Amino acid sequence: MRQFYPLILLIISNVFMTFAWYGHLNFKSAPLWLVVLASWGIAFFEYCFQVPANRIGHDYFTAPELKVMQEAITIIVFCIFSVLYLKEELRWNYIVGFALILLAVFFVFKKWD
């Protein structure tokens, strides 16, 4: 069961990260200094989940496996965020581009013995 903790923690971390990086786009009238501070505050919680995810995860996965797992989660979380929060269309070319990036998961986790 403990080997699933990194996945769960990375998902939570990426939700915070996505809000920290892109959440302010719905508040374009807010001063830039204010959204930077708010983003830093949100990013603190991202790190509270990211660091334990990597610390625990490194008992079960290599660092490259953790990184590609994080990137795959980031893409999935961002797609959901973009459509639901930013109300942006998920175009076919975005999906193809993201799918090509997600191929990294296959290549990193495939055992090439």
C-alpha positions in Angstrom: 0.0 0.0 0.0 2.8 2.4 0.8 4.0 2.3 -2.8 0.8 4.1 -3.8 1.5 7.0 -1.4 3.8 8.8 -3.9 1.0 8.7 -6.6 -1.6 10.1 -4.2 0.8 12.8 -2.9 1.9 13.7 -6.4 -1.7 14.2 -7.5 -2.4 16.5 -4.5 0.8 18.3 -5.1 0.0 18.9 -8.8 -3.4 20.3 -8.0 -1.7 22.9 -5.7 1.0 23.5 -8.3 -1.5 24.0 -11.1 -3.5 26.5 -9.1 -0.3 28.3 -8.1 0.9 28.6 -11.7 -2.3 29.2 -13.5 -5.1 30.0 -11.1 -4.3 33.7 -11.2 -5.3 33.8 -14.9 -8.9 34.2 -13.8 -7.9 37.3 -11.8 -6.2 39.5 -14.4 -7.3 42.7 -12.7 -5.5 41.8 -9.5 -2.0 43.4 -9.1 0.8 41.3 -10.2 2.6 41.5 -6.8 -0.5 40.1 -5.1 -0.9 37.1 -7.4 2.8 36.4 -7.1 2.5 36.3 -3.3 -0.7 34.2 -3.5 1.0 31.8 -5.9 4.0 31.5 -3.5 1.6 30.7 -0.7 -0.2 28.0 -2.7 3.2 26.6 -3.8 4.2 26.1 -0.2 1.5 23.5 0.1 2.6 22.0 -3.2 6.0 21.4 -1.7 4.4 19.9 1.5 3.2 17.1 -0.7 5.9 17.0 -3.4 8.8 16.4 -1.1 7.3 13.5 0.8 6.1 12.0 -2.4 9.6 11.9 -3.7 11.1 10.8 -0.4 8.7 7.9 0.0 8.6 7.2 -3.8 12.4 6.8 -4.0 12.0 3.6 -1.9 10.0 2.1 -4.8 10.9 4.1 -8.0 14.0 5.6 -9.5 14.3 9.3 -9.7 13.6 9.3 -13.5 10.5 7.2 -12.9 9.3 9.6 -10.2 9.9 12.6 -12.6 8.1 11.1 -15.5 5.2 10.1 -13.2 5.0 13.6 -12.0 5.0 15.0 -15.5 2.2 12.6 -16.6 0.1 13.6 -13.5 0.8 17.3 -14.3 -0.6 16.9 -17.8 -3.7 15.1 -16.7 -4.4 17.6 -13.8 -3.7 20.5 -16.1 -6.2 19.3 -18.8 -8.9 18.9 -16.2 -8.0 22.3 -14.7 -7.9 24.0 -18.1 -11.4 22.8 -19.1 -13.2 23.1 -15.7 -11.5 26.2 -14.1 -10.2 28.2 -17.0 -13.1 27.2 -19.3 -10.7 26.6 -22.2 -11.3 24.2 -25.0 -9.1 21.0 -25.1 -8.3 21.0 -28.8 -7.3 17.9 -30.7 -3.7 19.1 -31.3 -3.3 19.7 -27.5 -4.4 16.1 -26.9 -2.0 14.7 -29.5 0.9 16.8 -28.0 0.1 15.7 -24.5 -0.3 12.1 -25.6 3.2 12.2 -27.2 4.6 13.5 -23.9 2.8 10.8 -22.0 4.6 8.2 -24.2 7.6 9.0 -21.9 5.8 7.0 -19.2 5.9 4.0 -21.4 9.5 4.3 -22.3 10.7 5.1 -18.7 8.7 2.3 -17.0 9.2 -0.4 -19.7 11.7 -2.9 -18.7 14.1 -3.3 -21.7 15.8 -6.5 -20.7 
